[in-house]
Each structure stands twice: as structure tokens, then as C-alpha cells.
């Protein structure tokens, strides 16, 4: 059976890279046909392509970072869990009769240590995205997450969460089932847990949907991920009645990892592979695993009381700033 390679999904600002890659391929083909050695020329063009990729991804605007965070081939929660864990068993259900596929979780081992890992899960294609509601969790998803976190706390297992959602599901049915209460309950309960909690924004962290599993001792964030109170499109529609002003809203919202690090909201930025996490998922997973292990070792040196107090103080400080001049 003939196989076909998956075509790369290019973002607008990646087109110069694709054009240069095509040029390199064309030169290679012509050289092979004519028996000409163009090794040095190819090496120069590949070096230029690498430099161009670095230049492009080091100067992305907030709206361009949002495109990277939403890239359909960006590694998901399950991708990272499978890449970094020694063992993994997914657990289902909220003990209320529902199981939300938009929020997944279970028990596993990270470098030999038992942990509970959970996070939002988007789909890989349209059918999968519809099944997982585009990573927008329902109340049952947040109740399942809390059930898993209670399990972790009971058995002394650290909790690791992965945030990647445009927001919690805002449908009428979700409201009927207690969406606001489910998220608020998680916010309150995560503050009292004794075990270490590390949260990582791996893609798009949106609104209360992100916060429902986002209260932790450490908040990590990938370089090209975003974390925001509302999507730029929603913000633009609310403020200016014009969703086309989303790029302007993205700047004002301070959604990038560097903005949030400067504001003291996140604790650590995880550098992504050149071209974004989707360009080299295994390298991105290695970066994530190393950061998780480092932070986990630091947190486990503290007592539960010390962790709870520092967790409380961390979130009390958010939003406090000083204007000069």
C-alpha cells in the first residue's frame, strides 16, 4: 500500500521557511539529476533556514504566539503524559454518572515516582475535536479532576496538571449542571491539598477553564503558550464590538509567557524547540520532564504546611503592582 507524508500545517509567518525549504529540495533534485556536488551550497542554505527560524520565532507578536499555541499538531496532554511517564493508567468518571473526554487524568510514574497527572485534551482532527469539545471541559470534567486530586492527596502522590483550553464549556447545559460551582470548588479545594502541585500551561490557557486545574505551588509555562482571562477574540468583541481587533486585544491582555513572568504570575518559562513545540515534540517533552523533576524535588523538601502557606501567599500576590512616576 502506498503511503503519503502528512503535509506540514503552515502558519502565515512560517511561509518564508517553507519557501526556503522548497528551494533546498529543488537544488538537491537538480544536483542529483546532473551529478553536481552542491554540498556546500546546501549547507549554507540550511544554516540560513535555521537562522531565519530563530529570527521569526524570537520576535513573534502576541497574536502570532496565540496561533502557535493553537497549532493543531502542538503536543497535547496525552502526548506529554505518554512521553514523560514510565507507566500510565487513565482513570474515568466523576462518580456522578459522567466522564468528560475534554479533561483526562490518571495515575502514573514520573522517573519512578507515583504521581497523578491530569489536563485538558483537545482533538487531533475535526471529529476528535467535536468528541472532546475542543478541550472545553464540562462540570463533570472538573469534578473528575477533583476526584483524582483527592485520590492523590489521600495517598501522598504529587499532582501534575496540564492546561490547554480556550475556556470552560459555556453552554446552557453546562450552566444547568453547575459549571461555575465546579470550578469554584476546585479553586478552593486545591489550596488545602497537602501534596505538591505543579501546573504547566502547555498551549492555550483560557479563563476559568484554565484556573479550574491551575492552583498550584508552581506554575510553569511553555515559551509560546498563552494564558489569559479571556480569548483575544472575546475581549475584542466585548470592548470594541469587533472581533477583528483581536490582535490589539492580545497585546493589551499581556498573554505571553514573558509578560506573565514579568507580572509575577508564572514561575518559570520552558524554552521550546526552534520552530515551536510542534516542530519537535520529543524535545519539548524532555524539556518539560526535566523542569517537572527539578521543581518537584524542591517542593518535596518542604512540609505540607509550608507548601500550603507558600501557595496561599503566591496567589495573594497576583495583581499587586507598583506604578513608578
C-alpha positions in Angstrom: 0.0 0.0 0.0 1.3 3.4 -1.0 1.9 5.8 1.9 1.7 9.6 1.7 3.5 12.0 4.0 1.5 14.4 6.1 1.7 17.9 4.7 3.0 20.5 7.2 0.4 22.9 8.5 2.0 26.3 7.9 1.1 29.4 9.9 1.3 32.7 7.9 4.6 33.7 9.3 6.2 30.3 8.6 5.8 30.7 4.8 9.3 32.1 4.2 10.7 29.0 5.9 8.6 26.7 3.7 9.8 28.6 0.6 13.4 28.2 1.6 12.9 24.5 2.3 11.4 24.0 -1.1 14.3 25.8 -2.7 16.7 23.5 -0.9 14.8 20.4 -2.1 14.8 21.7 -5.7 18.5 22.3 -5.7 19.1 18.8 -4.3 16.9 17.3 -7.1 18.7 19.2 -9.8 22.1 18.3 -8.4 21.2 14.6 -8.3 19.9 14.7 -11.8 23.1 16.3 -13.2 25.6 14.7 -10.9 26.8 18.0 -9.4 28.1 18.4 -5.9 26.3 21.2 -4.1 27.0 20.2 -0.5 28.5 23.5 0.5 25.6 25.5 -1.0 23.1 23.3 0.6 24.9 23.6 4.0 24.8 27.4 3.6 21.0 27.4 2.8 20.3 25.1 5.8 22.2 27.4 8.1 20.2 30.3 6.7 17.0 28.4 7.3 18.0 27.8 10.9 18.8 31.4 11.4 15.6 32.5 9.8 13.6 30.2 12.0 15.3 31.6 15.1 14.6 35.2 13.9 10.9 34.5 13.3 10.2 32.7 16.5 12.2 35.0 18.7 10.1 38.0 17.6 6.5 36.7 17.5 3.7 39.1 18.3 1.2 38.1 21.0 -1.4 37.2 18.3 1.2 35.1 16.5 2.1 33.3 19.7 -1.6 32.5 20.1 -1.5 30.9 16.6 1.4 28.7 17.7 -0.4 27.8 21.0 -3.4 26.7 18.9 -1.4 24.8 16.3 -3.4 21.6 15.6 -0.2 19.5 15.8 1.0 21.0 19.1 1.7 18.3 21.7 -1.4 17.6 23.9 -1.8 16.5 27.5 -1.9 12.8 26.5 1.1 13.3 24.2 3.2 14.7 27.1 2.0 12.1 29.6 2.9 9.2 27.3 6.3 10.7 26.6 7.4 11.6 30.1 5.8 8.8 32.2 7.2 5.4 33.0 3.8 3.9 33.5 0.3 5.4 32.9 -3.2 4.4 33.6 -6.1 6.7 32.7 -9.0 6.8 35.1 -12.5 7.8 34.2 -15.7 9.2 35.7 -16.7 11.9 38.2 -18.7 9.4 40.4 -21.8 11.2 39.3 -22.5 9.2 36.2 -20.4 11.2 33.7 -17.0 11.1 32.1 -15.8 14.2 30.3 -13.3 13.4 27.4 -12.2 17.1 27.4 -10.4 16.6 30.7 -8.3 13.5 31.1 -6.3 12.2 34.0 -4.9 9.2 35.8 -2.1 7.7 37.8 1.4 7.1 36.6 5.1 7.1 37.4 7.4 10.0 36.7 11.1 8.9 37.0 9.9 6.0 39.1 7.8 8.2 41.5 4.0 7.7 41.7 2.1 10.8 40.6 -1.4 11.9 39.4 -1.4 13.6 36.1 -4.4 15.4 34.5 -5.2 18.0 32.0 -7.3 19.4 29.2 -7.3 17.3 26.0 -8.0 18.8 22.6 -8.6 16.6 19.5 -6.3 16.0 16.6 -8.9 16.4 13.8 -12.4 17.8 13.5 -14.1 14.5 14.5 -11.8 14.1 17.6 -12.2 17.8 18.5 -16.0 17.5 18.4 -15.8 14.4 20.6 -13.6 16.2 23.1 -15.5 19.5 22.8 -12.3 21.3 21.6 -10.8 20.9 25.1 -13.6 22.8 26.8 -14.4 20.9 29.9 -17.8 20.5 31.4 -18.6 20.4 35.1 -18.2 16.7 35.2 -14.6 17.2 33.9 -13.7 19.4 36.8 -15.4 17.1 39.3 -13.4 14.2 37.8 -10.2 16.3 38.2 -11.0 17.0 41.8 -11.7 13.3 42.4 -8.3 12.4 41.1 -6.6 15.2 43.1 -8.4 13.9 46.3 -7.0 10.5 45.5 -3.5 11.9 45.1 -3.8 13.7 48.4 -5.0 10.6 50.2 -2.1 8.5 49.0 0.6 11.2 49.1 1.2 11.5 45.4 2.2 14.8 43.8 -0.3 16.3 41.4 0.8 17.5 37.9 -1.7 19.4 35.7 -1.5 20.4 32.1 -3.5 23.5 31.0 -4.7 23.7 27.3 -8.2 25.1 26.8 -9.8 28.2 25.3 -12.1 28.1 28.4 -14.6 26.0 30.2 -17.7 25.0 28.2 -20.1 27.9 28.3 -23.2 26.1 27.1 -26.6 26.3 28.8 -26.4 22.6 29.8 -23.0 23.3 31.5 -24.6 26.1 33.5 -27.5 23.8 34.4 -25.0 21.2 35.7 -23.1 23.8 37.8 -20.1 24.9 35.8 -19.4 27.9 38.0 -19.7 25.9 41.2 -17.5 23.1 39.9 -14.7 25.5 39.0 -15.0 27.5 42.2 -15.0 24.3 44.3 -11.7 23.2 42.7 -10.2 26.6 43.3 -11.0 26.4 47.0 -10.1 22.7 47.5 -6.7 22.9 45.6 -5.5 25.4 48.2 -5.9 22.9 51.1 -4.2 19.9 49.5 -1.1 18.7 51.3 0.8 17.2 48.3 3.0 19.2 45.8 1.0 20.6 42.9 2.8 21.7 39.6 0.7 23.3 36.9 2.0 23.8 33.3 0.4 25.8 30.5 1.3 23.7 27.5 -0.8 25.5 24.9 -3.8 27.9 25.4 -4.8 28.7 29.0 -8.1 30.5 28.9 -10.3 32.0 31.6 -11.8 30.0 34.5 -11.5 26.8 32.4 -7.7 27.0 33.0 -8.0 28.1 36.6 -10.1 25.0 37.4 -6.9 22.9 37.5 -4.5 25.8 37.8 -4.0 26.4 41.5 -0.5 25.0 42.3 2.7 25.6 44.2 4.5 26.2 40.8 3.0 27.5 37.6 5.2 26.7 34.6 4.5 27.8 31.0 5.9 26.9 27.6 7.6 29.8 25.8 4.9 30.1 23.0 1.9 29.2 25.2 -0.6 31.8 26.2 -2.5 32.4 29.5 -5.4 34.9 29.6 -8.5 35.9 31.4 -10.4 35.7 28.1 -9.6 34.9 24.5 -8.4 38.0 22.5 -11.4 37.5 20.2 -13.9 37.6 23.1 -12.1 40.5 24.6 -12.3 42.5 21.3 -15.9 41.6 20.9 -16.7 42.8 24.4 -14.7 46.0 24.4 -15.0 47.2 20.8 -17.8 45.1 19.5 -15.4 43.9 16.8 -13.6 40.5 17.0 -11.3 41.6 14.2 -9.4 43.7 16.7 -8.2 40.5 18.5 -4.5 41.3 17.7 -4.9 44.6 19.5 -6.6 42.9 22.4 -3.8 40.2 22.6 -1.3 42.9 23.2 -3.4 44.6 25.9 -4.2 41.4 27.7 -0.5 40.5 28.4 -1.0 36.9 27.4 2.6 35.8 26.6 4.9 33.9 28.9 7.4 36.8 29.2 4.6 39.2 30.1 3.3 36.9 32.8 6.7 36.2 34.1 7.3 39.9 34.5 4.0 40.3 36.3 4.9 37.5 38.7 2.0 35.3 37.7 4.1 32.3 36.4 7.2 30.9 38.0 9.2 29.5 35.0 9.3 29.7 31.3 10.1 26.5 29.4 12.1 27.2 26.3 10.6 25.5 23.2 12.5 23.8 20.4 13.3 26.0 17.5 10.0 26.3 15.5 7.8 25.6 18.4 6.9 22.5 20.4 5.0 21.0 17.4 8.3 21.0 15.4 10.0 18.6 17.8 7.5 17.1 20.4 10.0 14.7 21.9 12.5 17.5 22.7 9.6 19.6 24.2 8.7 16.6 26.3 12.2 16.2 27.6 12.3 19.9 28.5 9.0 19.6 30.3 10.1 16.4 32.2 13.4 18.0 33.4 11.5 21.1 34.7 8.9 19.0 36.5 11.5 16.8 38.2 13.5 19.9 39.3 10.5 21.7 40.7 9.2 18.5 42.3 12.4 17.9 44.2 12.3 21.5 45.5 8.7 21.2 46.7 9.2 17.8 48.3 11.9 19.4 50.6 9.1 21.4 52.2 6.5 20.3 54.7 2.8 20.2 53.7 2.2 23.2 56.0 5.0 25.2 54.3 3.6 24.3 50.8 0.1 25.4 51.7 1.3 28.7 53.1 3.5 29.5 50.1 0.7 28.5 47.8 -1.7 30.9 49.6 0.9 33.7 49.5 1.7 33.1 45.8 -1.9 33.7 44.8 -2.5 36.6 47.2 0.4 38.5 45.5 -1.1 38.2 42.0 -2.4 41.5 40.8 -0.3 43.6 43.2 2.0 46.0 41.4 3.6 49.4 41.9 3.5 52.2 39.4 6.5 54.4 39.1 6.4 58.0 38.0 
